[in-house]
Amino acid sequence: MTTQEQEDLIVVIAAGILCVVREKGTSGAPAGHLYAAVMSWLNLDAFEIVMAKLEQMGMVVKRGQCYYATQKLAGAR
């Protein structure tokens, strides 16, 4: 797999994660469940980097062990 293919895969995975987090709404999306869904493609370190980047972008916030959509993500429908 080329670097470009890897980058494209990460973008697709991140988009999927964002869809799940947005759909979970006020219930939140458990981090462990999200990781379990993507562990075939990302190791734990890579998953945590992706989630940290999504937090930095203001799309999600982590409270406890769950991720929640921010207003920025909720408005991105």
N, C-alpha and C positions, 0 to 999 in steps of 0.2 A: 504494500500500500504506500502510495506517495504521500509526501507531506501535505499536499493540497487535498488529497482524498481524506486524510486524517482530519484536517481542519474542517472540511465539509461535513464529515461525520459528527464532529463535536457540535457544529452549528445545528444540525438536525436533532441531536440528542438534547441540546439546550432548549430548542423550540418545543420539543415534546415535554420536557420537564416543566417549562413555563405553562403549557396547556393544562397539565395535571394540577399544578399549584393553583392556577386561576380557577379551575373547576371545583376544587376542594373548598374554596371560599373560606368562611370563618372557621371551618373544621381544621384547616391546615393539612398539609401533606407531610406525613412522617418521613424524616430524612432516611431512615432505614429502608422504608418501602421504595422510596425513589432510587436509592442506590441499588437495591435488589433488582429493580427493573432494568438498570443499565450496566450491571456488573459484567455482562458478557463483552461489553465494549470499552468500559472505563475501569481502571483500578481505583481503589479508594482515594489515593492521592489526587488522581486526575478528577474524580468526582468532586472532591472538596475544592479544587481549584476552580472548576466550572461554577459551583455554587457560590464561592466567594466572589467571582466575577459578576454573577447575576445580582448579588447583593450590592456590589460596588456600583453597578449600573442603575441601582434603585428599583429593580424589578421585583425582588423578593426580600423578605426579612425573615430571619430565623429567631424564633422564640422557643426556648426549651429545645426539644428535638424535632420541631415541626417548622416547615416553611410556609409562609403566608404571602399572598399577592399584595403588593403595594398598590396605591392609587394609580401609579404610573402604569403598572401591568393591567390592572382592572379596566383602565380606560383604553387599553390597546386592542380592543375587540374589533 
